[in-house]
Amino acid sequence: MIPWEKLGSAQIPHGGGELRLSRRGEEYSIRVAEAELMNSRAHGSEEALAELSCARIAGRNAPQMLIGGLGMGFTTAAALRQLPAAAELVVAELVPGLVDWNRSLLGHLAGHPLQDPRVQVRIGDVGKLLRRSSNRFDAILLDVDNGPEGLTRPDNDWLYGQAGLRSARNALRPGGVLAVWSVAPDPQFTRRLQQCGFRVEEVRPRARRGKGARHCIWLAEKRTREPRSENRPEPPQERGMPRPRVTAAKDPT
């Protein structure tokens, strides 16, 4: 068995811990504490996130897309393969070191998507970008943390709560789509999307093409009318322990 080689570390802002990048042969892994967040051999569901979203906005001449969470670049690369030449793709990533890795050590894995002229990288919290945007994006893709049940940053609870979802809805153009990746289904999150004015479809792609663990993607289309229940208070959440991807998600075998 080839041993893992540590290539670098990067701090998550606001005391969120440390990301560690490692390599074993041609396989790359990014971990926080003892949990694997992403693996270069298991990215089928990340690509599905982009492909399903692009299919929903196909036919728009110059679509604007926002991706929250760069990862290893597979979602961005898959979106670029589907989007037209006139598209603009904004990638918001909180961790500067992760952007640096995608420009150097990891860039070859997804074909150096950050070099594409359609891509703009914004280092910072995707939630802040959503709050500053109105009627701007045709599609918003979120692959932040472990999904609605966060693993690395409690602040992501806002993003997946009603306030964050309303901000995302406001940032979308009419008929736009919010696509959310998660390690596992969450019926309460599905209801929350519906309460915030989305028409929701749930898809269960595999971590690898045709095999591996099943993840969850919500495709939430912006409805044109405000739902009557949008201002009602949300019932208390019962949040379990976070499910690290190292066991339930990215199966590299």
Secondary structure as GFF3:
##gff-version 3
##sequence-region A 1 253
A	DSSP	beta_strand	5	12	.	.	.	ID=ss1
A	DSSP	beta_strand	17	24	.	.	.	ID=ss2
A	DSSP	beta_strand	27	32	.	.	.	ID=ss3
A	DSSP	beta_strand	35	39	.	.	.	ID=ss4
A	DSSP	alpha_helix	44	56	.	.	.	ID=ss5
A	DSSP	beta_strand	64	68	.	.	.	ID=ss6
A	DSSP	alpha_helix	74	82	.	.	.	ID=ss7
A	DSSP	beta_strand	88	93	.	.	.	ID=ss8
A	DSSP	alpha_helix	96	103	.	.	.	ID=ss9
A	DSSP	three_ten_helix	107	109	.	.	.	ID=ss10
A	DSSP	three_ten_helix	113	115	.	.	.	ID=ss11
A	DSSP	beta_strand	119	123	.	.	.	ID=ss12
A	DSSP	alpha_helix	126	131	.	.	.	ID=ss13
A	DSSP	beta_strand	137	142	.	.	.	ID=ss14
A	DSSP	alpha_helix	156	160	.	.	.	ID=ss15
A	DSSP	alpha_helix	162	171	.	.	.	ID=ss16
A	DSSP	beta_strand	172	182	.	.	.	ID=ss17
A	DSSP	alpha_helix	187	195	.	.	.	ID=ss18
A	DSSP	beta_strand	198	203	.	.	.	ID=ss19
A	DSSP	beta_strand	206	208	.	.	.	ID=ss20
A	DSSP	beta_strand	211	214	.	.	.	ID=ss21
A	DSSP	beta_strand	216	222	.	.	.	ID=ss22
A	DSSP	three_ten_helix	228	231	.	.	.	ID=ss23
A	DSSP	alpha_helix	245	248	.	.	.	ID=ss24
###
